[in-house]
Amino acid sequence: MSPRKYAIWQIALLDHLLATIRTVWMEAACPRVKAKAWANIDVVLDKRLELMRQRDAYPESPATTT
């Protein structure tokens, strides 16, 4: 798998994780749980941004360009 495709795959997984954490954050009644979920959202967003930069560092192969 190319580095670009691997980064795209990881971004998709992080998007799924982010949706799950957001659900926990919205459903949580305990302020401590909300704070922990919010911190996790921040970490996931930072990692997602890093992966997007990695993805953009590799050009698309001509075979996948339409």
VOGU-3710 file (C-alpha; in Angstrom, 3 decimals, decimal comma):
1> msprkyaiwq> 0,000/0,000/0,000  1,365/3,405/-0,907  2,083/5,908/1,893  -0,671/8,168/0,546  -3,301/5,399/0,570  -2,181/4,306/4,034  -2,602/7,870/5,348  -6,070/8,089/3,761  -7,019/4,777/5,388  -5,798/5,999/8,792
11> ialldhllat> -7,721/9,269/8,403  -10,915/7,283/7,762  -10,316/5,237/10,921  -9,711/8,406/12,938  -12,950/9,892/11,583  -14,828/6,841/12,877  -13,077/7,103/16,253  -13,857/10,809/16,403  -17,559/10,155/15,805  -17,575/7,612/18,635
21> irtvwmeaac> -15,814/9,972/21,051  -18,200/12,806/20,135  -21,145/10,536/20,928  -19,661/9,732/24,348  -19,076/13,442/24,951  -22,664/14,367/24,041  -24,210/11,541/26,083  -22,041/11,925/29,191  -23,580/13,489/32,260  -20,422/13,456/34,390
31> prvkakawan> -18,204/16,532/33,898  -15,070/14,406/34,351  -16,113/12,081/31,504  -16,929/15,085/29,322  -13,500/16,592/30,023  -11,710/13,331/29,195  -13,708/12,896/25,976  -12,939/16,496/24,988  -9,225/15,897/25,558  -9,419/12,768/23,398
41> idvvldkrle> -11,161/14,715/20,635  -8,294/17,200/20,711  -5,697/14,412/20,436  -7,530/12,724/17,555  -7,866/16,003/15,658  -4,141/16,695/16,063  -3,281/13,218/14,765  -5,727/13,628/11,876  -4,097/16,909/10,872  -0,664/15,270/10,978
51> lmrqrdaype> -1,895/12,428/8,739  -3,463/14,877/6,297  -0,108/16,615/5,982  1,570/13,247/5,364  -1,037/12,410/2,746  -0,503/15,715/0,983  3,265/15,180/0,954  2,808/12,319/-1,524  1,398/13,156/-4,952  -1,402/11,075/-6,384
61> spattt> -0,276/8,431/-8,790  -1,329/9,073/-12,417  -3,377/5,861/-12,410  -5,761/7,233/-9,744  -6,138/10,734/-11,201  -9,357/11,241/-13,153
//
